[in-house]
Amino acid sequence: MAEKTCSQCGAPLEMNATVCPYCGTPVEVAPPPTYAPPQSYVPQGSIFQPQVQMPYQQPLDAGVDPSWPLKNKTVAGVLAILLGTLGVHKFYLGKTTLGIIYLVLSLTGVLAFIPALLGLIEGITYLTQNEHNFQVNNHVRTH
């Protein structure tokens, strides 16, 4: 059964017909379908690999309040590693209550290793975090 009809007279046409046998009108020939291999068969790194649309990513400053103070991530990390026992990095980031707790613990003598260890861990964490996470976790802006 014919699936194509003439655009001029409406007569049924064969699939490979180029002219209508009844009215003589030329018939548009559709280009043959092209074969596209499934994505699973395309080798990795191939130049024929289809483009994959990346998911939506939030802007870098999403979740960062413009009223937060400007602070440098590297300065906070170095202060935490070098002077973490005294809580200087906490004072720098505006967390004065925690800074006072670190300072008091460092003056006790017996428990002074606690803020020193926490300062070292926090310093490494600050330096290895990406900018966005540092900003959101510490309520500061870096740019």
N, CA, C and O atoms as CSV, one atom per row, in Angstrom:
chain,resi,resn,atom,element,x,y,z
A,1,MET,N,N,0.844,-1.176,0.000
A,1,MET,CA,C,0.000,0.000,0.000
A,1,MET,C,C,0.896,1.248,0.000
A,1,MET,O,O,1.903,1.294,0.706
A,2,ALA,N,N,0.531,2.231,-0.776
A,2,ALA,CA,C,1.323,3.436,-0.911
A,2,ALA,C,C,1.150,4.319,0.321
A,2,ALA,O,O,0.043,4.511,0.824
A,3,GLU,N,N,2.277,4.850,0.791
A,3,GLU,CA,C,2.229,5.727,1.948
A,3,GLU,C,C,2.351,7.186,1.536
A,3,GLU,O,O,2.115,8.070,2.360
A,4,LYS,N,N,2.708,7.463,0.297
A,4,LYS,CA,C,2.943,8.791,-0.210
A,4,LYS,C,C,1.820,9.175,-1.165
A,4,LYS,O,O,1.283,8.329,-1.880
A,5,THR,N,N,1.463,10.483,-1.169
A,5,THR,CA,C,0.443,10.961,-2.108
A,5,THR,C,C,0.985,12.166,-2.853
A,5,THR,O,O,1.884,12.852,-2.367
A,6,CYS,N,N,0.444,12.420,-4.019
A,6,CYS,CA,C,0.845,13.547,-4.843
A,6,CYS,C,C,0.330,14.824,-4.207
A,6,CYS,O,O,-0.823,14.887,-3.780
A,7,SER,N,N,1.169,15.832,-4.141
A,7,SER,CA,C,0.759,17.099,-3.546
A,7,SER,C,C,-0.194,17.873,-4.456
A,7,SER,O,O,-0.929,18.738,-3.979
A,8,GLN,N,N,-0.195,17.578,-5.758
A,8,GLN,CA,C,-1.048,18.292,-6.716
A,8,GLN,C,C,-2.431,17.657,-6.833
A,8,GLN,O,O,-3.440,18.343,-6.671
A,9,CYS,N,N,-2.489,16.338,-7.115
A,9,CYS,CA,C,-3.782,15.696,-7.368
A,9,CYS,C,C,-4.211,14.753,-6.256
A,9,CYS,O,O,-5.364,14.322,-6.237
A,10,GLY,N,N,-3.325,14.420,-5.334
A,10,GLY,CA,C,-3.686,13.559,-4.213
A,10,GLY,C,C,-3.672,12.080,-4.536
A,10,GLY,O,O,-4.114,11.275,-3.716
A,11,ALA,N,N,-3.177,11.692,-5.711
A,11,ALA,CA,C,-3.140,10.290,-6.116
A,11,ALA,C,C,-2.089,9.546,-5.297
A,11,ALA,O,O,-1.075,10.130,-4.916
A,12,PRO,N,N,-2.323,8.262,-5.022
A,12,PRO,CA,C,-1.323,7.477,-4.292
A,12,PRO,C,C,-0.091,7.261,-5.168
A,12,PRO,O,O,-0.203,7.053,-6.376
A,13,LEU,N,N,1.076,7.312,-4.545
A,13,LEU,CA,C,2.338,7.165,-5.258
A,13,LEU,C,C,3.155,6.037,-4.646
A,13,LEU,O,O,3.007,5.703,-3.470
A,14,GLU,N,N,4.008,5.467,-5.460
A,14,GLU,CA,C,4.971,4.495,-4.969
A,14,GLU,C,C,6.033,5.250,-4.163
A,14,GLU,O,O,6.231,6.446,-4.376
A,15,MET,N,N,6.698,4.583,-3.265
A,15,MET,CA,C,7.686,5.222,-2.403
A,15,MET,C,C,8.869,5.777,-3.193
A,15,MET,O,O,9.430,6.802,-2.806
A,16,ASN,N,N,9.263,5.126,-4.289
A,16,ASN,CA,C,10.419,5.568,-5.052
A,16,ASN,C,C,10.042,6.402,-6.271
A,16,ASN,O,O,10.901,6.645,-7.118
A,17,ALA,N,N,8.797,6.850,-6.395
A,17,ALA,CA,C,8.338,7.628,-7.552
A,17,ALA,C,C,8.906,9.035,-7.499
A,17,ALA,O,O,8.975,9.655,-6.438
A,18,THR,N,N,9.320,9.537,-8.685
A,18,THR,CA,C,9.838,10.901,-8.770
A,18,THR,C,C,8.854,11.817,-9.491
A,18,THR,O,O,8.947,13.040,-9.378
A,19,VAL,N,N,7.900,11.226,-10.240
A,19,VAL,CA,C,6.879,11.983,-10.978
A,19,VAL,C,C,5.545,11.288,-10.751
A,19,VAL,O,O,5.479,10.059,-10.732
A,20,CYS,N,N,4.477,12.072,-10.578
A,20,CYS,CA,C,3.136,11.492,-10.412
A,20,CYS,C,C,2.685,10.890,-11.746
A,20,CYS,O,O,2.692,11.589,-12.759
A,21,PRO,N,N,2.289,9.595,-11.772
A,21,PRO,CA,C,1.894,8.969,-13.037
A,21,PRO,C,C,0.564,9.504,-13.559
A,21,PRO,O,O,0.246,9.278,-14.727
A,22,TYR,N,N,-0.227,10.207,-12.741
A,22,TYR,CA,C,-1.543,10.676,-13.170
A,22,TYR,C,C,-1.515,12.107,-13.693
A,22,TYR,O,O,-2.137,12.417,-14.709
A,23,CYS,N,N,-0.764,13.007,-12.967
A,23,CYS,CA,C,-0.772,14.420,-13.401
A,23,CYS,C,C,0.593,14.893,-13.877
A,23,CYS,O,O,0.689,15.975,-14.456
A,24,GLY,N,N,1.645,14.124,-13.656
A,24,GLY,CA,C,2.974,14.477,-14.148
A,24,GLY,C,C,3.729,15.469,-13.271
A,24,GLY,O,O,4.782,15.965,-13.670
A,25,THR,N,N,3.212,15.764,-12.092
A,25,THR,CA,C,3.887,16.702,-11.192
A,25,THR,C,C,5.116,16.035,-10.592
A,25,THR,O,O,5.049,14.890,-10.145
A,26,PRO,N,N,6.260,16.761,-10.581
A,26,PRO,CA,C,7.445,16.190,-9.939
A,26,PRO,C,C,7.202,16.010,-8.438
A,26,PRO,O,O,6.567,16.845,-7.793
A,27,VAL,N,N,7.706,14.932,-7.909
A,27,VAL,CA,C,7.540,14.609,-6.492
A,27,VAL,C,C,8.859,14.848,-5.779
A,27,VAL,O,O,9.924,14.455,-6.255
A,28,GLU,N,N,8.766,15.499,-4.630
A,28,GLU,CA,C,9.976,15.718,-3.835
A,28,GLU,C,C,10.460,14.386,-3.288
A,28,GLU,O,O,9.699,13.604,-2.718
A,29,VAL,N,N,11.741,14.157,-3.479
A,29,VAL,CA,C,12.332,12.924,-2.986
A,29,VAL,C,C,13.022,13.245,-1.666
A,29,VAL,O,O,13.918,14.086,-1.601
A,30,ALA,N,N,12.591,12.566,-0.634
A,30,ALA,CA,C,13.202,12.770,0.682
A,30,ALA,C,C,14.569,12.107,0.701
A,30,ALA,O,O,14.748,11.026,0.140
A,31,PRO,N,N,15.537,12.755,1.345
A,31,PRO,CA,C,16.859,12.122,1.409
A,31,PRO,C,C,16.779,10.838,2.236
A,31,PRO,O,O,15.982,10.728,3.168
A,32,PRO,N,N,17.617,9.881,1.874
A,32,PRO,CA,C,17.567,8.619,2.623
A,32,PRO,C,C,17.971,8.867,4.081
A,32,PRO,O,O,18.794,9.737,4.366
A,33,PRO,N,N,17.396,8.110,4.977
A,33,PRO,CA,C,17.743,8.289,6.386
A,33,PRO,C,C,19.205,7.928,6.632
A,33,PRO,O,O,19.738,6.982,6.051
A,34,THR,N,N,19.825,8.691,7.491
A,34,THR,CA,C,21.222,8.416,7.821
A,34,THR,C,C,21.282,7.565,9.076
A,34,THR,O,O,20.445,7.675,9.973
A,35,TYR,N,N,22.276,6.732,9.110
A,35,TYR,CA,C,22.435,5.840,10.242
A,35,TYR,C,C,23.356,6.487,11.263
A,35,TYR,O,O,24.468,6.901,10.934
A,36,ALA,N,N,22.889,6.573,12.497
A,36,ALA,CA,C,23.717,7.081,13.588
A,36,ALA,C,C,23.856,5.959,14.610
A,36,ALA,O,O,22.855,5.489,15.150
A,37,PRO,N,N,25.072,5.530,14.879
A,37,PRO,CA,C,25.249,4.432,15.842
A,37,PRO,C,C,24.819,4.872,17.237
A,37,PRO,O,O,24.934,6.048,17.579
A,38,PRO,N,N,24.332,3.951,18.030
A,38,PRO,CA,C,23.978,4.295,19.405
A,38,PRO,C,C,25.210,4.809,20.151
A,38,PRO,O,O,26.342,4.464,19.813
A,39,GLN,N,N,24.973,5.640,21.172
A,39,GLN,CA,C,26.083,6.240,21.903
A,39,GLN,C,C,26.967,5.196,22.568
A,39,GLN,O,O,28.163,5.424,22.748
A,40,SER,N,N,26.399,4.065,22.931
A,40,SER,CA,C,27.191,3.058,23.620
A,40,SER,C,C,28.239,2.424,22.706
A,40,SER,O,O,29.210,1.847,23.195
A,41,TYR,N,N,28.054,2.522,21.370
A,41,TYR,CA,C,29.003,1.918,20.446
A,41,TYR,C,C,30.085,2.891,19.986
A,41,TYR,O,O,31.019,2.484,19.295
A,42,VAL,N,N,29.980,4.161,20.355
A,42,VAL,CA,C,30.968,5.142,19.932
A,42,VAL,C,C,32.169,5.033,20.859
A,42,VAL,O,O,32.018,5.170,22.073
A,43,PRO,N,N,33.352,4.791,20.322
A,43,PRO,CA,C,34.525,4.648,21.188
A,43,PRO,C,C,34.845,5.966,21.896
A,43,PRO,O,O,34.623,7.049,21.355
A,44,GLN,N,N,35.362,5.849,23.100
A,44,GLN,CA,C,35.736,7.024,23.875
A,44,GLN,C,C,36.856,7.769,23.157
A,44,GLN,O,O,37.771,7.157,22.607
A,45,GLY,N,N,36.772,9.094,23.169
A,45,GLY,CA,C,37.798,9.903,22.530
A,45,GLY,C,C,37.625,10.027,21.034
A,45,GLY,O,O,38.466,10.642,20.378
A,46,SER,N,N,36.565,9.464,20.463
A,46,SER,CA,C,36.344,9.527,19.030
A,46,SER,C,C,35.908,10.933,18.642
A,46,SER,O,O,35.213,11.606,19.403
A,47,ILE,N,N,36.317,11.372,17.458
A,47,ILE,CA,C,35.897,12.694,17.012
A,47,ILE,C,C,34.418,12.701,16.641
A,47,ILE,O,O,33.813,13.764,16.501
A,48,PHE,N,N,33.841,11.519,16.483
A,48,PHE,CA,C,32.431,11.421,16.133
A,48,PHE,C,C,31.549,11.264,17.370
A,48,PHE,O,O,30.349,11.018,17.248
A,49,GLN,N,N,32.120,11.402,18.527
A,49,GLN,CA,C,31.355,11.232,19.762
A,49,GLN,C,C,30.336,12.365,19.866
A,49,GLN,O,O,30.691,13.529,19.679
A,50,PRO,N,N,29.076,12.044,20.162
A,50,PRO,CA,C,28.050,13.086,20.229
A,50,PRO,C,C,28.295,14.023,21.404
A,50,PRO,O,O,28.865,13.636,22.424
A,51,GLN,N,N,27.854,15.255,21.237
A,51,GLN,CA,C,27.986,16.240,22.307
A,51,GLN,C,C,26.948,15.959,23.384
A,51,GLN,O,O,25.764,15.793,23.091
A,52,VAL,N,N,27.396,15.909,24.610
A,52,VAL,CA,C,26.504,15.667,25.735
A,52,VAL,C,C,26.243,17.001,26.403
A,52,VAL,O,O,27.173,17.738,26.732
A,53,GLN,N,N,24.969,17.305,26.600
A,53,GLN,CA,C,24.632,18.567,27.235
A,53,GLN,C,C,24.885,18.464,28.733
A,53,GLN,O,O,24.403,17.547,29.396
A,54,MET,N,N,25.643,19.412,29.250
A,54,MET,CA,C,25.985,19.414,30.668
A,54,MET,C,C,24.787,19.896,31.477
A,54,MET,O,O,24.020,20.741,31.014
A,55,PRO,N,N,24.627,19.358,32.689
A,55,PRO,CA,C,23.523,19.821,33.521
A,55,PRO,C,C,23.746,21.268,33.948
A,55,PRO,O,O,24.869,21.773,33.922
A,56,TYR,N,N,22.670,21.914,34.335
A,56,TYR,CA,C,22.749,23.313,34.755
A,56,TYR,C,C,23.612,23.428,35.995
A,56,TYR,O,O,23.440,22.671,36.950
A,57,GLN,N,N,24.533,24.369,35.982
A,57,GLN,CA,C,25.364,24.612,37.146
A,57,GLN,C,C,25.039,25.989,37.693
A,57,GLN,O,O,24.870,26.947,36.938
A,58,GLN,N,N,24.955,26.077,39.007
A,58,GLN,CA,C,24.666,27.348,39.631
A,58,GLN,C,C,25.855,28.283,39.457
A,58,GLN,O,O,26.993,27.830,39.332
A,59,PRO,N,N,25.592,29.593,39.450
A,59,PRO,CA,C,26.710,30.527,39.386
A,59,PRO,C,C,27.615,30.360,40.601
A,59,PRO,O,O,27.188,29.866,41.645
A,60,LEU,N,N,28.870,30.778,40.451
A,60,LEU,CA,C,29.858,30.596,41.500
A,60,LEU,C,C,29.482,31.308,42.790
A,60,LEU,O,O,29.858,30.857,43.872
A,61,ASP,N,N,28.749,32.412,42.697
A,61,ASP,CA,C,28.405,33.159,43.900
A,61,ASP,C,C,27.011,32.825,44.426
A,61,ASP,O,O,26.475,33.581,45.236
A,62,ALA,N,N,26.407,31.716,43.990
A,62,ALA,CA,C,25.093,31.319,44.491
A,62,ALA,C,C,25.207,30.938,45.962
A,62,ALA,O,O,26.083,30.160,46.339
A,63,GLY,N,N,24.329,31.481,46.786
A,63,GLY,CA,C,24.336,31.188,48.215
A,63,GLY,C,C,25.281,32.058,49.008
A,63,GLY,O,O,25.399,31.883,50.221
A,64,VAL,N,N,25.964,33.001,48.356
A,64,VAL,CA,C,26.901,33.886,49.040
A,64,VAL,C,C,26.223,35.238,49.218
A,64,VAL,O,O,25.823,35.879,48.246
A,65,ASP,N,N,26.099,35.662,50.470
A,65,ASP,CA,C,25.451,36.928,50.799
A,65,ASP,C,C,26.431,38.078,50.520
A,65,ASP,O,O,27.566,38.045,50.996
A,66,PRO,N,N,26.010,39.090,49.757
A,66,PRO,CA,C,26.933,40.188,49.457
A,66,PRO,C,C,27.326,41.014,50.686
A,66,PRO,O,O,28.274,41.796,50.622
A,67,SER,N,N,26.612,40.850,51.800
A,67,SER,CA,C,26.961,41.610,53.004
A,67,SER,C,C,28.054,40.924,53.830
A,67,SER,O,O,28.557,41.513,54.787
A,68,TRP,N,N,28.425,39.697,53.478
A,68,TRP,CA,C,29.483,39.008,54.213
A,68,TRP,C,C,30.807,39.724,53.987
A,68,TRP,O,O,31.028,40.293,52.918
A,69,PRO,N,N,31.695,39.702,54.987
A,69,PRO,CA,C,32.981,40.408,54.828
A,69,PRO,C,C,33.906,39.699,53.842
A,69,PRO,O,O,33.832,38.485,53.653
A,70,LEU,N,N,34.772,40.487,53.221
A,70,LEU,CA,C,35.767,39.938,52.305
A,70,LEU,C,C,36.927,39.352,53.098
A,70,LEU,O,O,37.527,40.046,53.919
A,71,LYS,N,N,37.247,38.096,52.864
A,71,LYS,CA,C,38.367,37.424,53.531
A,71,LYS,C,C,39.106,36.583,52.517
A,71,LYS,O,O,38.530,36.142,51.523
A,72,ASN,N,N,40.384,36.360,52.769
A,72,ASN,CA,C,41.233,35.583,51.877
A,72,ASN,C,C,41.351,34.157,52.415
A,72,ASN,O,O,41.689,33.946,53.580
A,73,LYS,N,N,41.073,33.201,51.566
A,73,LYS,CA,C,41.121,31.787,51.952
A,73,LYS,C,C,42.535,31.358,52.323
A,73,LYS,O,O,42.712,30.611,53.286
A,74,THR,N,N,43.524,31.801,51.601
A,74,THR,CA,C,44.913,31.413,51.871
A,74,THR,C,C,45.392,31.973,53.206
A,74,THR,O,O,46.070,31.282,53.967
A,75,VAL,N,N,45.040,33.224,53.488
A,75,VAL,CA,C,45.433,33.828,54.764
A,75,VAL,C,C,44.810,33.052,55.925
A,75,VAL,O,O,45.481,32.778,56.920
A,76,ALA,N,N,43.537,32.701,55.800
A,76,ALA,CA,C,42.868,31.941,56.860
A,76,ALA,C,C,43.542,30.586,57.051
A,76,ALA,O,O,43.720,30.148,58.188
A,77,GLY,N,N,43.916,29.920,55.980
A,77,GLY,CA,C,44.569,28.612,56.082
A,77,GLY,C,C,45.934,28.690,56.734
A,77,GLY,O,O,46.268,27.856,57.576
A,78,VAL,N,N,46.731,29.683,56.356
A,78,VAL,CA,C,48.071,29.828,56.929
A,78,VAL,C,C,47.973,30.216,58.405
A,78,VAL,O,O,48.731,29.704,59.228
A,79,LEU,N,N,47.048,31.114,58.747
A,79,LEU,CA,C,46.863,31.476,60.155
A,79,LEU,C,C,46.437,30.267,60.987
A,79,LEU,O,O,46.887,30.100,62.121
A,80,ALA,N,N,45.575,29.431,60.426
A,80,ALA,CA,C,45.112,28.249,61.153
A,80,ALA,C,C,46.259,27.273,61.395
A,80,ALA,O,O,46.344,26.677,62.469
A,81,ILE,N,N,47.134,27.102,60.418
A,81,ILE,CA,C,48.241,26.157,60.581
A,81,ILE,C,C,49.296,26.712,61.546
A,81,ILE,O,O,49.778,25.990,62.419
A,82,LEU,N,N,49.653,27.986,61.389
A,82,LEU,CA,C,50.732,28.546,62.206
A,82,LEU,C,C,50.283,28.999,63.593
A,82,LEU,O,O,50.993,28.778,64.575
A,83,LEU,N,N,49.112,29.631,63.683
A,83,LEU,CA,C,48.650,30.187,64.956
A,83,LEU,C,C,47.302,29.610,65.372
A,83,LEU,O,O,46.536,30.256,66.087
A,84,GLY,N,N,47.017,28.392,64.922
A,84,GLY,CA,C,45.740,27.757,65.243
A,84,GLY,C,C,45.554,27.510,66.719
A,84,GLY,O,O,44.418,27.499,67.192
A,85,THR,N,N,46.627,27.309,67.469
A,85,THR,CA,C,46.538,27.082,68.906
A,85,THR,C,C,45.893,28.280,69.601
A,85,THR,O,O,45.127,28.105,70.549
A,86,LEU,N,N,46.190,29.477,69.145
A,86,LEU,CA,C,45.651,30.693,69.759
A,86,LEU,C,C,44.306,31.108,69.162
A,86,LEU,O,O,43.679,32.041,69.664
A,87,GLY,N,N,43.855,30.444,68.115
A,87,GLY,CA,C,42.559,30.749,67.510
A,87,GLY,C,C,42.562,31.986,66.645
A,87,GLY,O,O,41.507,32.570,66.397
A,88,VAL,N,N,43.734,32.400,66.176
A,88,VAL,CA,C,43.830,33.620,65.378
A,88,VAL,C,C,42.994,33.513,64.104
A,88,VAL,O,O,42.389,34.496,63.676
A,89,HIS,N,N,42.957,32.344,63.506
A,89,HIS,CA,C,42.173,32.170,62.277
A,89,HIS,C,C,40.680,32.372,62.527
A,89,HIS,O,O,39.964,32.850,61.647
A,90,LYS,N,N,40.210,32.013,63.712
A,90,LYS,CA,C,38.796,32.215,64.041
A,90,LYS,C,C,38.492,33.701,64.198
A,90,LYS,O,O,37.450,34.174,63.744
A,91,PHE,N,N,39.394,34.436,64.834
A,91,PHE,CA,C,39.214,35.883,64.938
A,91,PHE,C,C,39.234,36.523,63.548
A,91,PHE,O,O,38.454,37.435,63.275
A,92,TYR,N,N,40.123,36.048,62.668
A,92,TYR,CA,C,40.220,36.580,61.307
A,92,TYR,C,C,38.913,36.374,60.538
A,92,TYR,O,O,38.479,37.251,59.792
A,93,LEU,N,N,38.292,35.210,60.726
A,93,LEU,CA,C,37.052,34.904,60.005
A,93,LEU,C,C,35.817,35.500,60.681
A,93,LEU,O,O,34.700,35.324,60.194
A,94,GLY,N,N,36.007,36.198,61.793
A,94,GLY,CA,C,34.878,36.851,62.453
A,94,GLY,C,C,34.145,35.980,63.444
A,94,GLY,O,O,33.062,36.352,63.897
A,95,LYS,N,N,34.694,34.838,63.795
A,95,LYS,CA,C,34.071,33.926,64.762
A,95,LYS,C,C,34.760,34.125,66.111
A,95,LYS,O,O,35.551,33.287,66.544
A,96,THR,N,N,34.450,35.247,66.768
A,96,THR,CA,C,35.169,35.626,67.988
A,96,THR,C,C,34.896,34.675,69.151
A,96,THR,O,O,35.789,34.432,69.962
A,97,THR,N,N,33.695,34.140,69.248
A,97,THR,CA,C,33.402,33.209,70.351
A,97,THR,C,C,34.297,31.984,70.263
A,97,THR,O,O,34.884,31.568,71.262
A,98,LEU,N,N,34.405,31.408,69.077
A,98,LEU,CA,C,35.284,30.248,68.905
A,98,LEU,C,C,36.749,30.640,69.096
A,98,LEU,O,O,37.538,29.856,69.625
A,99,GLY,N,N,37.112,31.844,68.669
A,99,GLY,CA,C,38.479,32.314,68.875
A,99,GLY,C,C,38.824,32.410,70.352
A,99,GLY,O,O,39.930,32.051,70.758
A,100,ILE,N,N,37.882,32.892,71.160
A,100,ILE,CA,C,38.109,32.975,72.610
A,100,ILE,C,C,38.231,31.587,73.220
A,100,ILE,O,O,39.069,31.363,74.093
A,101,ILE,N,N,37.401,30.652,72.766
A,101,ILE,CA,C,37.480,29.269,73.277
A,101,ILE,C,C,38.848,28.672,72.951
A,101,ILE,O,O,39.462,28.043,73.814
A,102,TYR,N,N,39.333,28.854,71.735
A,102,TYR,CA,C,40.659,28.355,71.352
A,102,TYR,C,C,41.736,28.990,72.231
A,102,TYR,O,O,42.653,28.311,72.693
A,103,LEU,N,N,41.614,30.305,72.457
A,103,LEU,CA,C,42.611,31.022,73.251
A,103,LEU,C,C,42.627,30.531,74.695
A,103,LEU,O,O,43.700,30.331,75.264
A,104,VAL,N,N,41.459,30.336,75.292
A,104,VAL,CA,C,41.380,29.855,76.676
A,104,VAL,C,C,41.948,28.439,76.772
A,104,VAL,O,O,42.702,28.139,77.698
A,105,LEU,N,N,41.595,27.568,75.826
A,105,LEU,CA,C,42.113,26.201,75.851
A,105,LEU,C,C,43.632,26.172,75.681
A,105,LEU,O,O,44.308,25.326,76.267
A,106,SER,N,N,44.165,27.090,74.886
A,106,SER,CA,C,45.614,27.101,74.688
A,106,SER,C,C,46.342,27.566,75.950
A,106,SER,O,O,47.503,27.207,76.151
A,107,LEU,N,N,45.689,28.351,76.798
A,107,LEU,CA,C,46.309,28.838,78.032
A,107,LEU,C,C,46.233,27.833,79.177
A,107,LEU,O,O,46.902,28.011,80.195
A,108,THR,N,N,45.435,26.787,79.030
A,108,THR,CA,C,45.297,25.797,80.105
A,108,THR,C,C,46.518,24.908,80.216
A,108,THR,O,O,46.755,24.342,81.283
A,109,GLY,N,N,47.283,24.765,79.187
A,109,GLY,CA,C,48.484,23.943,79.243
A,109,GLY,C,C,48.194,22.482,78.969
A,109,GLY,O,O,48.764,21.905,78.043
A,110,VAL,N,N,47.313,21.867,79.761
A,110,VAL,CA,C,47.021,20.442,79.607
A,110,VAL,C,C,46.229,20.192,78.322
A,110,VAL,O,O,46.482,19.216,77.616
A,111,LEU,N,N,45.282,21.063,78.023
A,111,LEU,CA,C,44.414,20.864,76.856
A,111,LEU,C,C,44.859,21.683,75.640
A,111,LEU,O,O,44.095,21.836,74.688
A,112,ALA,N,N,46.063,22.199,75.664
A,112,ALA,CA,C,46.543,23.058,74.579
A,112,ALA,C,C,46.704,22.304,73.260
A,112,ALA,O,O,46.690,22.923,72.196
A,113,PHE,N,N,46.856,20.990,73.311
A,113,PHE,CA,C,47.019,20.225,72.068
A,113,PHE,C,C,45.715,20.192,71.262
A,113,PHE,O,O,45.753,20.015,70.045
A,114,ILE,N,N,44.559,20.361,71.925
A,114,ILE,CA,C,43.268,20.293,71.222
A,114,ILE,C,C,43.144,21.426,70.200
A,114,ILE,O,O,42.900,21.142,69.028
A,115,PRO,N,N,43.301,22.714,70.594
A,115,PRO,CA,C,43.196,23.752,69.566
A,115,PRO,C,C,44.330,23.696,68.544
A,115,PRO,O,O,44.147,24.106,67.398
A,116,ALA,N,N,45.503,23.190,68.946
A,116,ALA,CA,C,46.602,23.067,67.988
A,116,ALA,C,C,46.256,22.049,66.905
A,116,ALA,O,O,46.483,22.296,65.720
A,117,LEU,N,N,45.710,20.915,67.308
A,117,LEU,CA,C,45.318,19.877,66.347
A,117,LEU,C,C,44.163,20.357,65.472
A,117,LEU,O,O,44.175,20.164,64.256
A,118,LEU,N,N,43.160,20.986,66.100
A,118,LEU,CA,C,42.028,21.501,65.326
A,118,LEU,C,C,42.477,22.585,64.347
A,118,LEU,O,O,41.991,22.636,63.216
A,119,GLY,N,N,43.393,23.446,64.769
A,119,GLY,CA,C,43.903,24.493,63.880
A,119,GLY,C,C,44.617,23.912,62.673
A,119,GLY,O,O,44.451,24.405,61.557
A,120,LEU,N,N,45.407,22.873,62.884
A,120,LEU,CA,C,46.104,22.224,61.777
A,120,LEU,C,C,45.107,21.609,60.791
A,120,LEU,O,O,45.239,21.770,59.578
A,121,ILE,N,N,44.116,20.909,61.328
A,121,ILE,CA,C,43.099,20.284,60.463
A,121,ILE,C,C,42.311,21.350,59.708
A,121,ILE,O,O,42.083,21.217,58.506
A,122,GLU,N,N,41.892,22.409,60.409
A,122,GLU,CA,C,41.121,23.462,59.749
A,122,GLU,C,C,41.957,24.189,58.694
A,122,GLU,O,O,41.442,24.548,57.636
A,123,GLY,N,N,43.230,24.404,58.974
A,123,GLY,CA,C,44.089,25.073,58.000
A,123,GLY,C,C,44.201,24.278,56.716
A,123,GLY,O,O,44.103,24.837,55.624
A,124,ILE,N,N,44.405,22.981,56.841
A,124,ILE,CA,C,44.482,22.121,55.652
A,124,ILE,C,C,43.143,22.124,54.923
A,124,ILE,O,O,43.102,22.156,53.693
A,125,THR,N,N,42.051,22.090,55.680
A,125,THR,CA,C,40.714,22.102,55.077
A,125,THR,C,C,40.476,23.405,54.317
A,125,THR,O,O,39.973,23.385,53.193
A,126,TYR,N,N,40.833,24.534,54.923
A,126,TYR,CA,C,40.645,25.820,54.242
A,126,TYR,C,C,41.422,25.868,52.930
A,126,TYR,O,O,40.905,26.335,51.915
A,127,LEU,N,N,42.639,25.394,52.952
A,127,LEU,CA,C,43.483,25.479,51.760
A,127,LEU,C,C,43.055,24.524,50.653
A,127,LEU,O,O,43.309,24.787,49.478
A,128,THR,N,N,42.411,23.419,51.014
A,128,THR,CA,C,42.018,22.439,49.989
A,128,THR,C,C,40.577,22.607,49.524
A,128,THR,O,O,40.195,22.021,48.511
A,129,GLN,N,N,39.774,23.384,50.227
A,129,GLN,CA,C,38.386,23.608,49.805
A,129,GLN,C,C,38.353,24.476,48.560
A,129,GLN,O,O,39.262,25.269,48.316
A,130,ASN,N,N,37.284,24.316,47.767
A,130,ASN,CA,C,37.119,25.248,46.660
A,130,ASN,C,C,36.556,26.562,47.205
A,130,ASN,O,O,36.073,26.620,48.336
A,131,GLU,N,N,36.623,27.601,46.395
A,131,GLU,CA,C,36.245,28.948,46.848
A,131,GLU,C,C,34.803,29.002,47.349
A,131,GLU,O,O,34.523,29.593,48.392
A,132,HIS,N,N,33.899,28.386,46.603
A,132,HIS,CA,C,32.483,28.460,46.959
A,132,HIS,C,C,32.213,27.819,48.318
A,132,HIS,O,O,31.529,28.406,49.156
A,133,ASN,N,N,32.746,26.620,48.541
A,133,ASN,CA,C,32.520,25.951,49.824
A,133,ASN,C,C,33.128,26.740,50.978
A,133,ASN,O,O,32.526,26.820,52.049
A,134,PHE,N,N,34.304,27.321,50.782
A,134,PHE,CA,C,34.925,28.126,51.825
A,134,PHE,C,C,34.039,29.322,52.181
A,134,PHE,O,O,33.850,29.640,53.355
A,135,GLN,N,N,33.503,29.974,51.157
A,135,GLN,CA,C,32.654,31.136,51.394
A,135,GLN,C,C,31.392,30.775,52.155
A,135,GLN,O,O,31.041,31.441,53.129
A,136,VAL,N,N,30.709,29.728,51.720
A,136,VAL,CA,C,29.432,29.362,52.333
A,136,VAL,C,C,29.638,28.816,53.747
A,136,VAL,O,O,28.864,29.141,54.647
A,137,ASN,N,N,30.654,28.003,53.954
A,137,ASN,CA,C,30.882,27.417,55.281
A,137,ASN,C,C,31.302,28.449,56.312
A,137,ASN,O,O,30.986,28.294,57.492
A,138,ASN,N,N,32.001,29.492,55.904
A,138,ASN,CA,C,32.532,30.473,56.843
A,138,ASN,C,C,31.827,31.818,56.774
A,138,ASN,O,O,32.206,32.749,57.485
A,139,HIS,N,N,30.814,31.936,55.934
A,139,HIS,CA,C,30.023,33.170,55.784
A,139,HIS,C,C,30.916,34.364,55.479
A,139,HIS,O,O,30.832,35.405,56.132
A,140,VAL,N,N,31.773,34.197,54.477
A,140,VAL,CA,C,32.642,35.269,54.001
A,140,VAL,C,C,32.601,35.297,52.484
A,140,VAL,O,O,32.123,34.359,51.845
A,141,ARG,N,N,33.104,36.373,51.919
A,141,ARG,CA,C,33.255,36.482,50.459
A,141,ARG,C,C,34.734,36.503,50.159
A,141,ARG,O,O,35.519,37.035,50.944
A,142,THR,N,N,35.130,35.934,49.037
A,142,THR,CA,C,36.547,35.929,48.669
A,142,THR,C,C,36.817,36.818,47.463
A,142,THR,O,O,37.976,37.020,47.102
A,143,HIS,N,N,35.783,37.350,46.834
A,143,HIS,CA,C,36.008,38.232,45.683
A,143,HIS,C,C,34.913,39.250,45.592
A,143,HIS,O,O,34.920,40.086,44.689
